[in-house]
Amino acid sequence: MPVPPSLKKAATWIDPLVAMIIGVLVLGLLLPARGGFADGLDTVTNIAIVLLFFLYGARMSTSEVWAGLKNWRLQGSMLASTYVIFPILGIAVTLLPDSVVAPDLQTGLLYLSLLPSTVQSSVVFTSIARGNVAGAICGATVSNVLGIVLTPVLVGLLIVGTGQQGGSGGSGVLDTLLMLLVPFAVGQVAERWIGRWIRAHKHLTRFTDRTTILLVAYGAVSEAQVSGAWSHITAFALVILLAVCAVMLAIMLSLNWWAGARIGLNREDRIALLMCGSKKSLATGLPMASVLFAPAVAASVALPVILFHQIQLFTCAILARRLAAAEPEGVQLPA
């Protein structure tokens, strides 16, 4: 299937969103929000998060989700990769010595492992690699819908519930469900009336995505800077964090490609599993972190999510192009 030019353009090596986030991080370090401005920023950010998840619900056709679920083997393997295998890997990372990865960054890596898959980049790279695009759309969509509930619950069980730094326990999970799930459910109800219009104006959701992420990133860094939460993060810690993120991604890519063959998926479905089962959503992860964690903690938690996002874009762009150029018979995962 020919790849539309817009999809090729989307699979860039330098993600503009990450570039904007880096700019906002620098702004938060140099000019952090304080006092009344910080309070106002927090209110605006909460409103943006509610609006974002309302739009997620309103733009998503329930019938499309059910249609994609027919491929139960592919969808089940995607969900298992996202919400079972990846969290196990995240738990394993927390066993690293504190001298190697600081406890707050371990919490961030565990939180990363509990997030849903991406939608846009998973679909883009699946298409470029000539995989099952319809399966990728459904799998990534279902992953995000379930993530609105599963991620807060898993955070409550594996992070807050184990005494690691986090939010406010069960009330934090309840607050998250109210801020994320309720707007999403209202959006699903409204989909029959406004869904077509929202899908026709994709720039609206894209703008809300980016604005919310930038607000969350600036607020988290500002709080971290004012409270001194990042004072202990050294250049060495950043290098180690990058290495751990890269290893986590490599493990998930290898496992998904291997598992796809073992359960009998065809090449197109294996590519969809490879791309969807190895990614984590920055667009969902940062807003959720601002609700689930205290602001100073959210800043450290957000750092692994941001770094992993960029690494997965670099890596999957290379894989997608190599898979697209490979012969259908006997395709192997590029080293």
Sequence and secondary structure as in RCSB ss.txt:
>XXXX:A:sequence
MPVPPSLKKAATWIDPLVAMIIGVLVLGLLLPARGGFADGLDTVTNIAIVLLFFLYGARMSTSEVWAGLKNWRLQ
GSMLASTYVIFPILGIAVTLLPDSVVAPDLQTGLLYLSLLPSTVQSSVVFTSIARGNVAGAICGATVSNVLGIVL
TPVLVGLLIVGTGQQGGSGGSGVLDTLLMLLVPFAVGQVAERWIGRWIRAHKHLTRFTDRTTILLVAYGAVSEAQ
VSGAWSHITAFALVILLAVCAVMLAIMLSLNWWAGARIGLNREDRIALLMCGSKKSLATGLPMASVLFAPAVAAS
VALPVILFHQIQLFTCAILARRLAAAEPEGVQLPA
>XXXX:A:secstr
    HHHHHHS SS HHHHHHHHHHHHHHHS   HHHHHHHHHHHHHHHHHHHHHHHHH  HHHHHHHTT HHHH
HHHHHIIIIIHHHHHHHHTTS TTTS HHHHHHHHHHHTS   SHHHHHHHHHTT  HHHHHHHHHHHHHHHHHH
HHHHHHHHTGGGTSS S THHHHHHHIIIIIHHHHHHHHHHHHHHHHHHH HHHHHHHHHHHHHHHHHHHHHHHH
HHTTTTT  HHHHHHHHHHHHHHHHHHHHHHHHHHHHTT  HHHHHHHHHHTT   HHHHHHHHHHHS HHHHHH
HHHHHHHHHHHHHHHHHHHHHHHHHS STT     
